[in-house]
Amino acid sequence: MNSTLKSELDAIWLRRRNYLVVPLNSSLSGYTAALGMAIERGVRAYLDLQRPDFYDIELEDGRAYVHLHDDARAVYLVAYRNSASFIHSQSRNPETNREGIDGHVHG
């Protein structure tokens, strides 16, 4: 199976209504509105296999790494990167995925 097809199969559709988007770092606050709108309408997301309830989310202008907390009705923005290659350059291998996320706080 080629990597493009595999990455499409690994994606889920993430949609939540009336969730608060909280940046974990003040430098990420400029990305919360776009992330909130994307989650409200639904967005392609990839589950982090190493961390429950953490996702890579594809946005129009970049990629966000978030923690979804359903009990609190909140999405915590952990990291953001403006690069369109953020997710697709990462292998869906959990070890590689974890390294790629931890190294990028925002871009």
Beta strands, then each sheet from edge to edge (+ up, - down):
strand 1: 12-14
strand 2: 20-23
strand 3: 43-47
strand 4: 54-59
strand 5: 62-69
strand 6: 74-81
sheet 1: 1+ 3- 4+ 5- 6+ 2+
end
